[in-house]
Amino acid sequence: MKVLIIEDEAPAFRRLQKVLEEINPEIEIIDVLDSVEESIRWFETEHLPDLIFMDIQLSDGLSFEIFDAVTVSRPVIFTTAFDEYTLRAFKVNSIDYILKPIKKEELSLSLSKYEQMKSAFGNNNALDLNALIGQIRLDDKKFKTRFLVKKGEELISIETTDIAYFQTRHGVVHLTTSHGHTHLMDFNLDELVQQLDPDQFYRANRQFIVHFPAIKKVHKFHKGKLLIELKQPIDEPVTVSSEKASHFKAWLGDA
């Protein structure tokens, strides 16, 4: 099996290489690329591999930009330190999504999934994108449009359009509306982020998911962080880490 790796962090590449060799010594890594620009040039001139491992945050942008510029007609296993990209990853020809640090068991399962899906490949291992993506694509995923919450003995249905943010406090998730009303939730933030439209809601950090219309301003913060100022006043600062800052700014521009 010929594999292409697109990864801009040397330790992450070495880890992936080591685990791949442990799982299957016959896997051949044909090249390692570390940027969007270099990857676009590569796909325009080189022969395609059987499988691609692709980090999402590269040195000069998000790897999704590669798909906008060139045709990538091979299956991709995305590797990333963040879980916010899951839905967007499956809108391109991804067959799996692995969170860093990569574990041997998870990588082995991904490779098994690739082997099982070879029936979707045509002659010379050329990928039948329609057959493959039709099985896993999430374009038609239905996101939550309202949540049912308790208020005393009442049950209230709240439209997602009326939500300002979700916040975890002392292990409990609270929903705050654009009118400042707060309600307890039965979901944790990891569960909520899978149910919400990623074009409208963003997981800013471990404590907050913010709704795009609820954002008033974004300020530069210390050490490359960003500070989100919400229209609904809140005592606790809502920050985005320096590692996620570029992705958050891209999300602001796409929303």
Beta strands, then each sheet from edge to edge (+ up, - down):
strand 1: 2-6
strand 2: 28-33
strand 3: 51-55
strand 4: 57-58
strand 5: 61-62
strand 6: 76-80
strand 7: 94-99
strand 8: 146-151
strand 9: 154-159
strand 10: 163-169
strand 11: 172-177
strand 12: 182-184
strand 13: 201-203
strand 14: 208-211
strand 15: 215-220
strand 16: 226-230
strand 17: 238-240
sheet 1: 2+ 1+ 3+ 6+ 7+
sheet 2: 4+ 5-
sheet 3: 8+ 9-
sheet 4: 12+ 11- 10+ 14- 13+
sheet 5: 15+ 16- 17+
end
